[in-house]
Amino acid sequence: MDLDSTMNRIDFSVFSVLRRRSAAVLGAIFCIAVASSVFLSLAVRAAHAADQVHDEIQVYNAEIAAVGQWTFEQHLNYAAIGQTQPEVPGGFSSNRALQGTPEFAYGLTPWWEAGFYLPFAVNGDRQFLSDGAKIRSLFVVPDAGKRSFFYGVNFELGYELPRFSLAAWNLEIRPIIGVRNKEWEFIVNPIVDIGFGSNGEADFAPAARLARNLGDDRFIGLEYYADYGKIGSFLPLQQQSQQLFVVTDFKVDKWDLELGAGYGFTQGSDRFTLKGILGYAFPVPGSDANSAPLPLKMGAPSRAQQNQQSAWAQNSAN
């Protein structure tokens, strides 16, 4: 056996061990997240109305930036027919309001991405409003975009201003579980939103996505977003937020785009909402400038990755 063959086997063995360890770490983080959300849900108080703050309407698919890579997304959501009664007395209401946030993220490891947000809104009176800031830490199974089964968990800590939230400090725990093949993907995000302090509570706000891969970086699908209210004491159905969006994902040169229109089925929902996400992945320093940028969380993989999907299924099975 020659030296090159021996070194290749050693490299493969080391990579396999690292993959198993990272998966074990991620599994432990996931269990801690679920346990924490259950514990905190028992420690909070009375139920509030469904949330009207929607600076980010998105289902996470566990894909992250490459190590050393920056990505950018601009989220914009407009409630053409929204809620006229503020969630917070004297505060923000969603009717005819534009909400959004720039989102910056950075790949730290093959399984860890950090990011931050600067949420804002323009209310029905055309007044620009800041809604504090958020930071997040996203842990995923490595190479999620190449797997038929993928998972992860996102922790997002935010500070919100009084007109938007009764609780100033909030934590989102977002598990990510998904399956895909060459034609379809199905993803669920069973989100727990936790507000700290005397006015805080733990709400269950799940999201899900079913999308069809049309090829050439194009997807169409349905996305579901809800806010059931406080865990252990859900709001009556008509007071919950229940929305279904028709969405499409596609690419324009190196830019990712997602557009969607959503309908609310309950009185506690925004009746009609338009959403858009514009994303760009910056080249990794020192990499080939002609290589395709990493796909963002919205779900549209690059053409090069689509051509490799038959190999993905084999890799995920190993």
C-alpha positions as CSV (number, residue, x, y, z in Angstrom):
1,M,0.0,0.0,0.0
2,D,1.5,3.3,-1.0
3,L,1.8,6.4,1.2
4,D,-1.0,8.4,-0.6
5,S,-3.5,5.6,-0.2
6,T,-2.7,5.4,3.5
7,M,-3.0,9.2,4.0
8,N,-6.4,9.2,2.2
9,R,-7.7,6.5,4.5
10,I,-6.5,8.4,7.6
11,D,-8.2,11.6,6.3
12,F,-11.4,9.8,5.7
13,S,-11.4,8.2,9.1
14,V,-10.7,11.6,10.8
15,F,-13.5,13.2,8.8
16,S,-16.0,10.4,9.7
17,V,-15.1,10.8,13.4
18,L,-15.6,14.6,13.2
19,R,-19.0,14.2,11.5
20,R,-20.2,11.7,14.1
21,R,-19.0,14.1,16.9
22,S,-20.7,17.1,15.4
23,A,-23.9,15.2,15.0
24,A,-23.7,14.1,18.6
25,V,-23.1,17.7,19.8
26,L,-26.0,18.9,17.7
27,G,-28.3,16.2,19.1
28,A,-27.4,17.2,22.6
29,I,-28.1,20.9,21.8
30,F,-31.4,19.9,20.3
31,C,-32.4,18.0,23.5
32,I,-31.4,20.9,25.7
33,A,-33.4,23.3,23.6
34,V,-36.6,21.2,23.9
35,A,-36.1,20.7,27.6
36,S,-35.4,24.4,28.1
37,S,-38.5,25.5,26.2
38,V,-40.7,23.1,28.3
39,F,-39.3,24.3,31.6
40,L,-39.6,28.0,30.7
41,S,-43.2,27.5,29.4
42,L,-44.1,26.5,33.0
43,A,-42.5,29.5,34.5
44,V,-44.4,32.3,32.7
45,R,-47.7,34.0,33.2
46,A,-51.0,34.8,31.5
47,A,-51.6,34.4,27.8
48,H,-51.3,37.4,25.4
49,A,-52.8,37.9,22.0
50,A,-51.2,36.5,18.9
51,D,-48.0,38.2,17.8
52,Q,-48.2,41.0,15.2
53,V,-44.5,41.5,14.8
54,H,-43.4,39.7,11.7
55,D,-40.0,41.2,10.6
56,E,-39.0,37.7,9.3
57,I,-41.4,35.3,7.7
58,Q,-39.3,32.3,6.8
59,V,-38.9,28.6,7.2
60,Y,-35.3,27.6,8.0
61,N,-33.9,24.7,6.1
62,A,-30.6,24.1,8.1
63,E,-28.4,25.4,5.3
64,I,-25.7,27.8,6.5
65,A,-22.8,29.9,5.2
66,A,-19.5,28.2,4.5
67,V,-16.7,28.7,7.1
68,G,-15.4,32.2,6.8
69,Q,-18.3,33.4,4.6
70,W,-20.7,36.3,5.1
71,T,-24.2,36.3,3.8
72,F,-26.9,39.0,3.7
73,E,-30.7,38.8,3.5
74,Q,-33.2,41.7,3.4
75,H,-36.7,40.7,4.6
76,L,-39.7,42.8,3.8
77,N,-43.3,42.0,4.8
78,Y,-46.4,44.1,4.1
79,A,-49.8,43.5,5.7
80,A,-52.2,44.9,3.2
81,I,-55.0,43.8,5.5
82,G,-53.7,43.4,9.0
83,Q,-54.7,43.8,12.6
84,T,-56.1,47.2,13.7
85,Q,-56.0,46.5,17.4
86,P,-52.5,46.7,18.8
87,E,-51.1,43.7,20.6
88,V,-49.5,46.2,23.2
89,P,-51.9,49.0,24.4
90,G,-51.0,52.1,22.5
91,G,-48.4,50.2,20.5
92,F,-47.8,48.9,17.0
93,S,-50.6,47.4,14.9
94,S,-49.8,45.5,11.7
95,N,-52.6,46.9,9.4
96,R,-51.0,48.5,6.3
97,A,-47.6,48.3,7.9
98,L,-44.3,47.3,6.3
99,Q,-42.1,45.2,8.5
100,G,-38.6,43.9,7.8
101,T,-35.0,43.5,8.8
102,P,-31.6,43.2,7.3
103,E,-29.9,40.0,8.4
104,F,-26.2,39.4,8.4
105,A,-24.7,35.9,9.0
106,Y,-21.2,34.4,9.2
107,G,-20.1,30.8,9.0
108,L,-18.0,29.8,12.0
109,T,-17.8,26.0,11.5
110,P,-19.4,23.5,9.1
111,W,-22.2,23.2,11.7
112,W,-22.4,26.6,13.3
113,E,-23.5,30.0,12.0
114,A,-23.9,33.3,13.9
115,G,-26.1,36.2,12.7
116,F,-27.7,39.5,13.8
117,Y,-30.7,41.5,12.8
118,L,-31.9,45.1,13.0
119,P,-35.7,44.9,12.8
120,F,-37.9,47.9,11.8
121,A,-41.4,48.8,10.7
122,V,-43.2,51.5,8.8
123,N,-46.7,51.8,10.2
124,G,-49.9,52.8,8.5
125,D,-49.1,56.5,9.2
126,R,-45.8,56.1,7.3
127,Q,-43.8,56.5,10.5
128,F,-40.5,54.6,10.6
129,L,-40.0,52.6,13.8
130,S,-37.0,50.7,15.1
131,D,-37.6,47.5,16.9
132,G,-34.3,46.9,18.7
133,A,-31.9,44.2,17.6
134,K,-31.4,40.4,17.6
135,I,-28.5,38.0,17.6
136,R,-28.7,34.3,16.7
137,S,-26.7,31.1,16.9
138,L,-27.7,28.4,14.4
139,F,-26.5,24.8,14.8
140,V,-27.1,22.3,12.0
141,V,-26.0,18.9,10.8
142,P,-23.0,19.5,8.4
143,D,-23.8,19.6,4.7
144,A,-27.5,19.9,5.3
145,G,-28.1,20.9,1.7
146,K,-26.7,17.6,0.5
147,R,-28.8,15.4,2.7
148,S,-32.2,13.8,2.2
149,F,-32.8,14.1,6.0
150,F,-31.5,17.2,7.8
151,Y,-32.0,18.9,11.2
152,G,-30.7,21.7,13.4
153,V,-31.7,24.3,16.0
154,N,-31.6,28.1,16.1
155,F,-31.4,30.2,19.2
156,E,-32.3,33.9,18.7
157,L,-32.1,36.5,21.5
158,G,-33.8,39.8,20.9
159,Y,-34.4,43.1,22.5
160,E,-37.7,44.7,21.5
161,L,-39.0,48.2,22.2
162,P,-42.2,48.7,24.3
163,R,-44.5,49.5,21.5
164,F,-43.8,46.1,19.9
165,S,-43.7,43.8,22.9
166,L,-44.7,43.6,26.6
167,A,-41.5,41.7,27.3
168,A,-38.3,43.6,26.4
169,W,-36.1,40.5,26.2
170,N,-37.2,37.5,24.1
171,L,-35.7,34.2,23.0
172,E,-36.7,32.2,20.0
173,I,-35.9,28.4,20.0
174,R,-36.4,27.1,16.5
175,P,-35.8,23.4,15.9
176,I,-35.4,22.5,12.2
177,I,-36.4,19.1,10.8
178,G,-36.7,18.3,7.1
179,V,-36.7,15.7,4.3
180,R,-36.1,16.2,0.6
181,N,-35.6,14.3,-2.6
182,K,-35.0,15.5,-6.2
183,E,-38.5,16.9,-6.6
184,W,-39.8,17.8,-3.2
185,E,-38.9,19.1,0.2
186,F,-40.8,19.2,3.5
187,I,-39.6,21.2,6.5
188,V,-41.0,21.9,9.9
189,N,-39.9,24.5,12.4
190,P,-41.8,23.9,15.7
191,I,-40.8,27.3,17.2
192,V,-41.1,28.3,20.9
193,D,-41.0,32.1,21.5
194,I,-40.1,32.9,25.1
195,G,-40.6,36.4,26.7
196,F,-38.7,37.1,29.9
197,G,-39.8,39.1,32.9
198,S,-43.1,39.6,34.6
199,N,-44.9,40.1,31.3
200,G,-43.3,37.2,29.5
201,E,-44.7,33.9,28.3
202,A,-43.7,31.0,26.2
203,D,-45.7,30.7,22.9
204,F,-45.9,27.9,20.4
205,A,-45.5,29.4,16.9
206,P,-44.9,26.5,14.4
207,A,-43.9,27.0,10.7
208,A,-43.8,24.5,7.9
209,R,-42.9,24.4,4.2
210,L,-43.8,22.0,1.3
211,A,-42.1,22.9,-1.9
212,R,-41.6,21.5,-5.4
213,N,-38.3,21.7,-7.1
214,L,-38.8,22.8,-10.7
215,G,-35.1,22.8,-11.6
216,D,-32.9,25.7,-12.7
217,D,-33.0,27.1,-9.2
218,R,-36.8,27.5,-9.1
219,F,-39.1,26.3,-6.4
220,I,-42.9,26.8,-5.8
221,G,-44.6,25.8,-2.6
222,L,-46.8,26.4,0.4
223,E,-45.7,27.8,3.7
224,Y,-47.7,27.7,7.0
225,Y,-47.1,30.1,9.9
226,A,-49.1,30.1,13.1
227,D,-49.1,31.5,16.7
228,Y,-51.1,29.3,19.0
229,G,-50.4,31.4,22.1
230,K,-49.2,30.3,25.4
231,I,-48.0,26.7,25.8
232,G,-50.4,24.9,28.1
233,S,-53.1,27.5,27.5
234,F,-53.6,28.0,23.8
235,L,-55.7,30.9,22.6
236,P,-59.2,30.2,21.2
237,L,-58.9,29.3,17.5
238,Q,-60.2,32.6,16.2
239,Q,-57.7,34.5,18.3
240,Q,-54.7,32.5,17.1
241,S,-52.7,33.5,14.0
242,Q,-53.0,31.0,11.2
243,Q,-51.6,31.9,7.8
244,L,-50.9,30.0,4.6
245,F,-48.5,31.4,2.0
246,V,-48.0,30.6,-1.7
247,V,-44.3,31.1,-2.3
248,T,-41.8,30.9,-5.1
249,D,-38.0,30.9,-4.9
250,F,-35.6,31.6,-7.8
251,K,-32.3,33.2,-8.6
252,V,-31.3,36.3,-10.6
253,D,-27.6,36.0,-11.3
254,K,-26.0,35.5,-7.9
255,W,-29.0,36.9,-5.9
256,D,-31.6,34.6,-4.2
257,L,-35.2,35.8,-4.2
258,E,-38.3,34.5,-2.4
259,L,-41.7,36.1,-3.0
260,G,-44.9,35.1,-1.3
261,A,-48.5,36.0,-0.6
262,G,-50.3,34.8,2.5
263,Y,-53.9,34.5,3.6
264,G,-55.0,34.5,7.3
265,F,-57.8,32.1,8.2
266,T,-58.7,33.5,11.7
267,Q,-59.6,36.9,13.2
268,G,-56.3,36.9,15.0
269,S,-54.3,36.7,11.7
270,D,-53.3,39.3,9.3
271,R,-55.8,38.7,6.5
272,F,-53.5,39.4,3.5
273,T,-49.7,39.7,3.6
274,L,-47.1,40.0,0.9
275,K,-43.5,38.9,1.7
276,G,-40.2,39.1,0.0
277,I,-36.6,38.0,0.8
278,L,-33.5,39.2,-1.1
279,G,-30.3,37.3,-0.4
280,Y,-26.7,37.3,-1.4
281,A,-23.8,35.1,-0.3
282,F,-20.4,36.8,-0.5
283,P,-17.5,34.8,-1.9
284,V,-15.4,32.9,0.7
285,P,-12.0,34.7,1.0
286,G,-9.4,32.7,-0.9
287,S,-11.9,30.6,-2.8
288,D,-12.5,30.4,-6.6
289,A,-14.3,33.6,-7.5
290,N,-16.2,31.7,-10.3
291,S,-17.7,29.1,-7.9
292,A,-21.4,29.3,-7.1
293,P,-22.2,31.1,-3.9
294,L,-23.7,29.1,-1.1
295,P,-27.5,28.9,-1.1
296,L,-29.3,30.8,1.6
297,K,-31.9,29.5,4.0
298,M,-34.9,30.1,1.7
299,G,-34.3,26.8,-0.1
300,A,-33.0,27.5,-3.7
301,P,-29.9,25.5,-4.2
302,S,-27.4,26.3,-6.9
303,R,-27.4,24.6,-10.3
304,A,-24.2,22.9,-9.6
305,Q,-25.8,21.3,-6.5
306,Q,-28.9,20.3,-8.3
307,N,-26.7,18.4,-10.8
308,Q,-25.2,16.5,-7.9
309,Q,-28.5,15.4,-6.2
310,S,-28.2,11.8,-7.2
311,A,-24.9,11.8,-5.3
312,W,-26.5,13.5,-2.3
313,A,-28.8,10.6,-1.7
314,Q,-25.9,8.2,-1.6
315,N,-23.9,10.5,0.8
316,S,-26.8,10.9,3.2
317,A,-27.3,7.1,3.3
318,N,-23.7,6.5,4.3
